[in-house]
Amino acid sequence: MRLLLMSDTHLPKRAKELPARLLDELPRADVVIHAGDWVDTATLDLLESRSHRVIGVYGNNDGPELQARLPETARADLDGLRLGVVHETGAAQGRERRCAERFPDLDVLVFGHSHIPWDTTTATGLRLLNPGSPTDRRRQPHCTYMTATVTDGGLADVELHRLPPRT
């Protein structure tokens, strides 16, 4: 099962549209995961219309329309992989401990908010992934997203994709 992970798209405030390279990934993904801060409902509509399955949450910049359609926290069993999605996890310092305590029943937690790519594993075995942002790099050198595969109930082939600068 192929996963496509993104967060913090902030459309149309930070960019007018999703990058073409990211859009090209949609039909190849079995599950598209968005960890919040969509900002507009058009992005959710687009992903739902072009994807096999979307798992998403709302973020701190998402208004009532998105909050009405999306949960604050999402959970899914993906072929035996216990996945969670949330927008905010707090400060980087202490993140592993806090997330392990808050989500003891998960294998993987995808989060956003910081726009900073993150890939660590807690002492309890919880994998924490932040795909960064495909549209707003903030202080990072590149806009980013991630792909991964689920095989035999485990996560494999996690890859951070760096996007070229917008022109």
Solvent accessible surface area in square Angstrom, and as a share of the most:
residue,aa,sasa,rsa
1,M,70,0.31
2,R,73,0.27
3,L,1,0.01
4,L,1,0.01
5,L,2,0.01
6,M,0,0.00
7,S,0,0.00
8,D,0,0.00
9,T,0,0.00
10,H,7,0.03
11,L,9,0.04
12,P,72,0.45
13,K,154,0.65
14,R,119,0.43
15,A,9,0.07
16,K,174,0.74
17,E,125,0.56
18,L,5,0.02
19,P,29,0.18
20,A,72,0.56
21,R,102,0.37
22,L,0,0.00
23,L,38,0.19
24,D,83,0.43
25,E,12,0.06
26,L,0,0.00
27,P,88,0.55
28,R,137,0.50
29,A,1,0.01
30,D,61,0.31
31,V,3,0.02
32,V,0,0.00
33,I,0,0.00
34,H,0,0.00
35,A,0,0.00
36,G,0,0.00
37,D,2,0.01
38,W,0,0.00
39,V,32,0.18
40,D,33,0.17
41,T,34,0.20
42,A,62,0.48
43,T,4,0.02
44,L,1,0.01
45,D,66,0.34
46,L,51,0.25
47,L,0,0.00
48,E,87,0.39
49,S,90,0.58
50,R,125,0.46
51,S,18,0.12
52,H,135,0.60
53,R,107,0.39
54,V,35,0.20
55,I,14,0.07
56,G,6,0.06
57,V,0,0.00
58,Y,52,0.20
59,G,4,0.03
60,N,88,0.45
61,N,73,0.38
62,D,4,0.02
63,G,31,0.30
64,P,117,0.74
65,E,120,0.54
66,L,2,0.01
67,Q,84,0.37
68,A,89,0.69
69,R,108,0.39
70,L,18,0.09
71,P,62,0.39
72,E,102,0.46
73,T,42,0.24
74,A,12,0.10
75,R,125,0.45
76,A,16,0.13
77,D,94,0.49
78,L,1,0.01
79,D,94,0.49
80,G,44,0.42
81,L,3,0.01
82,R,110,0.40
83,L,2,0.01
84,G,0,0.00
85,V,0,0.00
86,V,5,0.03
87,H,6,0.03
88,E,75,0.34
89,T,15,0.09
90,G,46,0.44
91,A,70,0.54
92,A,52,0.41
93,Q,164,0.73
94,G,27,0.26
95,R,13,0.05
96,E,51,0.23
97,R,140,0.51
98,R,73,0.27
99,C,4,0.02
100,A,12,0.10
101,E,116,0.52
102,R,125,0.46
103,F,4,0.02
104,P,106,0.66
105,D,68,0.35
106,L,12,0.06
107,D,39,0.20
108,V,3,0.02
109,L,0,0.00
110,V,0,0.00
111,F,1,0.00
112,G,2,0.02
113,H,66,0.29
114,S,29,0.18
115,H,2,0.01
116,I,70,0.35
117,P,32,0.20
118,W,54,0.19
119,D,66,0.34
120,T,46,0.27
121,T,80,0.47
122,T,9,0.05
123,A,117,0.90
124,T,106,0.62
125,G,45,0.43
126,L,4,0.02
127,R,61,0.22
128,L,0,0.00
129,L,1,0.00
130,N,0,0.00
131,P,0,0.00
132,G,0,0.00
133,S,1,0.01
134,P,1,0.01
135,T,1,0.00
136,D,20,0.10
137,R,119,0.43
138,R,100,0.36
139,R,192,0.70
140,Q,39,0.17
141,P,104,0.65
142,H,69,0.31
143,C,16,0.09
144,T,6,0.03
145,Y,1,0.00
146,M,4,0.02
147,T,4,0.03
148,A,1,0.01
149,T,30,0.18
150,V,6,0.04
151,T,78,0.45
152,D,148,0.76
153,G,24,0.24
154,G,29,0.28
155,L,33,0.16
156,A,39,0.30
157,D,107,0.55
158,V,37,0.21
159,E,92,0.41
160,L,48,0.24
161,H,26,0.11
162,R,132,0.48
163,L,7,0.03
164,P,90,0.57
165,P,115,0.73
166,R,139,0.51
167,T,183,1.06
